Amino acid sequence: MDTTYEAVGGMEFFQSLVAAFYVNVERDPLLRPLYPPDLTDSAKWMTLFLSQYFGGPGMYSEIKGHPRLRMRHGHLQIGVRERDAWWQAMHDAVIASGVAEPYRGAMLEYFTTAADWMINHDDQTPTET
């Protein structure tokens, strides 16, 4: 049985997906400050992580160990607004990729769950009384 990784075109697909995602990040005033000035390393690690997650080679874990996504992003304040912006940037990249069902749905389902999981900050500002 083919993995999602194989079915969508392997590493080349994930490189393109991540490149499209980071174009969206560059344009988003809420997301852009969360990333380093040079996105090269971020794109590299995200590509390796996503390709591994969707059934490709385990290079991410071989190099960096367990993904520990919340821990690796713990230095960032991620609230609902950041989650929504990240999800939208990824959603748009997935849709633009033209990936077919059922793979598109599986990816979007994972990205929804991952985005929700990353929330570590209550961005509700209390109202003054």
Secondary structure, 3 states (H helix, E strand, C coil): CCCHHHHHCHHHHHHHHHHHHHHHHHHCCCCHHHCCCCCHHHHHHHHHHHHHHCCCCCHHHHHHCCCCHHHHCCCCCCCHHHHHHHHHHHHHHHHHHCCCCCHHHHHHHHHHHHHHHCCCCCCCCCCCC
